[in-house]
């Protein structure tokens, strides 16, 4: 997404990426900040809403950011498990 934004305005792309990092930095001290992923209730997968995007992460002994998705996209385990 940042590359797409950068075509029109590189500074806006930099701000967008920095804002995402600022938002996810909070997870270091507040891992339960996001809600459970509605499609995967009862799992350790959580999400932060960032504008019209979902930052999907997993809480274990560390926080793992798994994907960034448009809010309109549904998520399945096959989208995030390797």
PASE-862521 format. One record per residue: residue in one letter; x, y, z of N, C-alpha, C in turn. Coordinates in steps of 0.2 Angstrom, whole numbers, padded with zeros to 4 digits, always signed. Example, Ala and Ser with C-alpha at 12.3 -4.5 7.8 and 13.67 -1.06 7.14 Angstrom:
! residues 2
A+0066-0028+0039+0062-0022+0039+0066-0016+0039S+0064-0011+0035+0068-0005+0036+0064+0000+0039
This chain:
! residues 82
X+0004-0006+0000+0000+0000+0000+0004+0006+0000X+0010+0006+0004+0014+0012+0004+0017+0014-0003X+0019+0009-0007+0021+0010-0013+0016+0013-0018X+0010+0011-0017+0004+0014-0021+0003+0021-0019X+0003+0023-0012+0003+0030-0010+0009+0034-0012X+0015+0031-0012+0021+0035-0014+0021+0037-0021X+0017+0034-0026+0017+0036-0033+0014+0043-0033X+0009+0045-0029+0006+0052-0029+0010+0056-0024X+0012+0054-0018+0014+0058-0013+0019+0054-0008X+0025+0054-0010+0030+0050-0005+0030+0052+0002X+0029+0058+0004+0029+0060+0011+0022+0057+0014X+0017+0056+0011+0011+0053+0013+0012+0046+0015X+0016+0043+0010+0017+0036+0011+0022+0035+0017X+0027+0039+0018+0031+0038+0024+0027+0039+0030X+0022+0044+0030+0018+0046+0036+0014+0040+0038X+0011+0037+0033+0006+0031+0033+0010+0025+0037X+0016+0023+0034+0020+0018+0037+0022+0020+0044X+0024+0026+0045+0026+0028+0052+0020+0027+0057X+0014+0029+0055+0008+0029+0059+0007+0021+0061X+0008+0017+0056+0007+0010+0057+0012+0007+0063X+0018+0009+0062+0023+0007+0067+0021+0010+0074X+0019+0016+0074+0018+0019+0080+0012+0016+0084X+0007+0014+0080+0001+0010+0082+0003+0003+0085X+0007+0000+0081+0009-0007+0083+0014-0007+0089X+0018-0002+0090+0023-0001+0095+0019-0001+0102X+0013+0001+0102+0009+0000+0108+0008-0007+0111X+0009-0012+0106+0008-0019+0108+0013-0021+0113X+0019-0018+0112+0024-0021+0117+0022-0020+0124X+0018-0015+0126+0016-0014+0133+0009-0016+0134X+0005-0016+0129-0002-0018+0129-0004-0023+0124X-0002-0029+0125-0003-0034+0119-0011-0036+0118X-0015-0034+0123-0022-0036+0123-0026-0030+0120X-0022-0025+0118-0025-0018+0115-0030-0020+0110X-0029-0024+0105-0033-0026+0100-0039-0030+0102X-0044-0031+0098-0049-0035+0099-0048-0042+0096X-0051-0047+0098-0051-0054+0095-0053-0053+0088X-0050-0057+0083-0052-0057+0076-0059-0060+0076X-0064-0056+0074-0071-0059+0074-0072-0066+0070X-0068-0067+0065-0069-0073+0061-0065-0079+0065X-0061-0077+0070-0057-0082+0073-0058-0082+0081X-0064-0081+0083-0065-0080+0090-0062-0086+0094X-0060-0085+0100-0057-0091+0104-0050-0092+0102X-0047-0089+0097-0040-0090+0096-0035-0084+0099X-0029-0085+0098-0024-0080+0100-0023-0074+0095X-0027-0074+0090-0026-0069+0085-0031-0063+0087X-0027-0057+0086-0031-0051+0088-0030-0046+0082X-0033-0041+0082-0033-0036+0077-0033-0029+0080X-0029-0024+0077-0030-0017+0078-0033-0014+0072X-0038-0009+0073-0040-0006+0067-0036+0000+0066X-0034+0001+0060-0030+0007+0058-0033+0010+0051X-0037+0015+0052-0041+0018+0047-0046+0013+0044X-0045+0011+0037-0049+0006+0034-0045-0001+0034X-0040-0002+0038-0036-0008+0038-0036-0011+0045X-0035-0018+0044-0034-0022+0050-0027-0024+0051X-0024-0023+0056-0017-0026+0058-0018-0032+0062X-0017-0038+0059-0018-0044+0062-0012-0046+0065X-0012-0048+0072-0007-0051+0075-0008-0056+0080X-0003-0060+0082-0004-0066+0087+0000-0064+0093X-0004-0066+0099-0001-0065+0105+0002-0072+0108X+0008-0073+0109+0011-0079+0112+0016-0076+0117X+0022-0079+0117+0027-0076+0121+0030-0070+0119X+0029-0068+0112+0030-0062+0109+0024-0060+0104X+0024-0054+0102+0019-0052+0098+0022-0053+0090X+0018-0056+0086+0019-0057+0079+0014-0053+0075X+0016-0048+0071+0012-0045+0066+0012-0050+0060X+0006-0052+0058+0005-0057+0053+0003-0054+0046X-0002-0049+0046-0004-0046+0040-0007-0040+0041X-0008-0036+0036-0011-0030+0036-0017-0030+0030X-0023-0030+0032-0028-0031+0027-0033-0025+0027X-0036-0025+0021-0042-0020+0020-0047-0022+0025X-0051-0018+0028-0056-0020+0033-0062-0024+0030X-0063-0023+0023-0068-0027+0020-0066-0034+0019X-0060-0036+0020-0058-0043+0018-0059-0047+0024X-0063-0053+0023-0063-0058+0028-0057-0062+0029X-0055-0064+0035-0049-0068+0036-0051-0075+0038X-0046-0080+0036-0047-0087+0038-0040-0089+0040X-0040-0094+0044-0033-0097+0046-0028-0098+0041X-0030-0100+0035-0026-0101+0030-0022-0095+0027X-0025-0089+0029-0022-0083+0027-0016-0081+0031X-0016-0084+0037-0011-0081+0042-0006-0087+0044X-0008-0093+0043-0004-0099+0046+0001-0101+0040X+0007-0102+0043+0012-0105+0038+0013-0112+0039
